[in-house]
Amino acid sequence: MTTHAGLIGFLALLGAGWGLTGVLAKPIIEAGHHPFGVIFWQMAICVVVLGVLTRVRGKGLPIGWTHLPLYLFIALGGTLLPNTASYFAIAHLPAGIMAIIIAAVPMFAFPIALALGSERFELSRFLGLLAGMSGVALLAGPQAALPVGSAVWVLIALIAPLLYALEGNVVARFGTAGLDPIQTLLGASAIGVVLSAGLAQAAGGWVSPFGDWSPAKSLIVLSSVIHAFVYSGYVWLVGRAGASFAAQVSYLVTGSGVVWAMVLLGESYTGWVWGALGAMFLGLFLVQPRAFLD
């Protein structure tokens, strides 16, 4: 039986891996690789990893009119569109700032859940929403000492957590058509491979990690492999320990992303940025469900 300490350790490992993939995106994009080309390899490697897991579990991948819209929605809202926004933004923002921005997922999730009627209003969670918004305001303001024009890219970067929050709420509200999480992610990744391949070709952004090897291409492969295993691990953790426990990975993704950016990229931040991080963490604490283990 998996112990509580073991689950916490696995949660920390997931957070460190997820935070690392965000930081590795910075040198990849700065090397000139197009976001669509990078996303293609992310999703292609996910198909391989999730496909093997599905086969080992003795399950297939249902393909029907009730499943294809779900796969398409998850592919667009869970990977293709948010990753595209993040990759374009990270070319203009420090990787650590991107890690802080991704913590806005629960802040967006709460008002969307209210709009869908999935949750009821709670004052503490509303205060968490305000705390998160104040953190974003600190990042977008001149006091953060970010490059000129960064406020626009902060707004673009916020598209990713908004879409993640929308995806999570829609799936929680309407379900996954009888599919388990691994089947759902596999179907979404398969559709995402086709979409991202077409977009990469149309945009002239095709990336081949084979031949003409470079450090950036090795990072594409490394980041994609980490992404696939972290995604799969998160799905396993939700099933084993519950969604409320697994949601705490948000803290670790943000915290580890900031640390990875400082260690690997030599980034440093003003006191205002650290204040924004504190406000986002406070918002996370107040907005997320109180139960840590279902």
N, C-alpha and C positions, 0 to 999 in steps of 0.2 A: 504494500500500500504506500502510495506517495505521501510523504509527510508534509505538514504545513511549511516547515523550514525548507524542504525541497522545492515546494511550489514557489516560495518567495525567491529562492535562488534562481529558479528557472525564469521567473518574472524579470529579475534583474538582468539575466542574460539576454532576454528578448529586448529589453529596453536599451541595453548597450549596443546590440546589433542593429536595431532600428535607428538609433541615433547615429551610428556610424555610417549607414547607407546615405543619410542626408548629407553628411559632411563629405563623403566621397564624391557626391554629385558635383561639388564645387570645382575641383580640378578637371573633372570630365568635361563639363560644359565650357570651362575656360580654355580647354584645349581645342575648342571649335566644333565639338560633336553636337549634332542637332538633337533636341529633346526627343523627337519621334523615333530617331534611330536608337537612342539609349533605351527608351520605353519598350521598343520591340524586343530587345534582348532580355529585359526584365521579365516580360510576359512569356517569352519563349522558354526561358529556363524554369519559370513557374509551371508551365504546362508539363515539362518533363518531370519535375519533382512531384507535383500533385498527381500526375498521371500514374507514376509508379506507386504512390501511396494508395490511390484508388484501386489499382490492380491488386496490390497486396491485400487490401481489405476485401477483395472479392466483389467489388461493386462496379457497375458500369456508369456511363454518363448519359442520362436521359436527354433526348433531343426531341422536343415537341413544341407545339405552339404555346403551351403554357410555360415552357422553360426558356425559350429563346429570348423573349422580352426581358426576363429576369437577368439572363446572362449579359445581354446588351446593356442594361441599366447598371449592373455592377461593374462591367468593363469600363463604361464611360465615367460613371460617378465615383468609382472606387480607385481607378488607376489612371486611365488615359487623360482625362481632363484635369484632375488635381495635380498629377505629376507634371503635365505640360506647364501649368501655371507656376509650379514650384521651380522647375528647371529654368524657365525664362527669368523668374525673379532672382534666383540664386546667382545669376550672372552679374547682378547689380547690388546684392546685399551680402553681408557676411554670413557664413554658414551658421554661426551661433545665433544670429538674429532669426534665421529661418527656423531653427529648432525651437526658439521661444514662440514664434508665431503658430507653430503647429499645435501648441497647447490650447489654442482657441477652440478646438473641436467641441469640448463639452459646453463651452459658452454659446456656441451656435446651436448645439443639439437641444438645449433646454427650451428656447423659444419655439423651435420647430416642433418639438414634442407637444408644447402647449397648443400650437396652431392645429396640429393633427388630432388633438384631444386624447393623446396617449398619456399625458401626465397632468397633474393639477398644480396650480400656482403655489409656490412656497417662498416665503420672504427670504430665507437664508440663501436659497439658490438664486433668487433675483439679485441679492447683494453680491453673490459670486459672479454673476453676469456683469454687474457694474465694475467689480474689481478687474475682471478680465479686459473689459473695454478700456479702463484706465491704463492698463499695461500696454495695450495697443497704441493708445494715444501718446504714451511716453516714447514708444519706439518711433512713431511717425513724426514727432516734434523735433525742432532744431536742437533741443537740449541733448538728444541722443548722440549728436556729432557723427551722424552717418553721412555717406556721400551725398552730394547735391542731387535732388530729384528722387531721393529714396522713399519719400512718402507715397509716391505713386506705386512704387514696387512693393511696398508694404501692403497696400490695398490689393494688388495683384496676387501677392503671396497668400492673402487671406481667402482667396478663392478655394484653395486646397482644403483647409479645415471646414469651410462652409459646405463643400461637396461631401466630405467625409461624414459630416454631421447629418446631412440630408440622406445620404445612403443608409446610414445606420438606423435612422428613424423610419424610413420607408420599409426597410427589411423587417424591423421590429414590429411595425404596424400591420404589414400585409403578408409577412412570412416568405418562405423560399420554395413554394410549390411542392412541398414534400421532400425537398432535397436536403442532405446534410451539408454542413459548411464546406467540407472539402470538395464535394461534387459541385457546389455553387461556384467556388473559386476556380475550379478547373474549367468549367464551362465559360466563365467570364474571361479567364486568361486565354482560352482558345479563340474566342471572338476578338479579344484584344490584340492577339498576334496578327490576325488578318487586317484589322483596322489600322494598327500602328505601322504595319509593313506598307500598306497603301499610302498612308500619310507621309511616311519617311521617303518613299520613292517620289511622291508628288512634290515634296518640299526640297528634294535634292539633299536629303539628310541621312541617306542610308549609311549605316556603320557596319563594317565587317571586322570582327575581332581576329579573323584568320588572315595571316599574311600581313606584311608591313606592320609588324608588332610595335607597339609603343606603350609607355607607362600608362597613358590614359585608357588605352584599350584593355589593358590588364585590369584596371580599376573597374571598367564596365562589367567584365566577367565576374570579378570578385563581388562587386556591389549586387549584381543580379543573383548570384548564388546565395549571398547573405539574405537578400530580400525574400527569396523563395523559401528558405528554411525558417526565417523569422515569421513570415506570413503563416506557414504551416504550423509552426509552434504555437502561434497565438490562437489559431483555430482549436488546436488540441487543448490549450489551457482553458479556453472558454468552456469546452465540453467537460473538462475535468474539475475545474474549480469555480466555474460560474462567471457570468459576464461582469458582475460588480467587482470581483477580485481582479479579473483580467484588465478591467478599465484603468486600474492603477498604473498600468504601463505608461500612461501619458506622462506622469511625473518623470519617469526614468528615461523616456525618449528625449524629453526636453533637457533634463539635466545632463545626461550623457552626451547629447548633441553639442551642448555648450562646451563641455570638457574636451570632447574629441576635437572640436574646432580650435580650442586653445593649444592643445598638445600637438596636433598634426599640422595645423595651418598657421599657428602662431598668432591667432587673433587675440585682441584685447578689447575691453569694453569700458565705457564711462560708467560712473556711478548711477546715471540715469537708466542705463540699460539693465544694470543689476536690480534697480528698483522696479523696472518693468517685469523682470523675471520673477521677483517676489510677488508682485501684484497678480501675475498669471498663475503662480502656484496657489496663492490665496483663493483666486477664482476657481481653480480646479478643485480645491478642498471643499469649497462651499457648494459648487454646482453638482459634483458627482454624487451618486447614491452613497449613503452612509455605510451600507453593508459591504464589508471587505471580503466576505466569503459566503457564497450562497449555500 
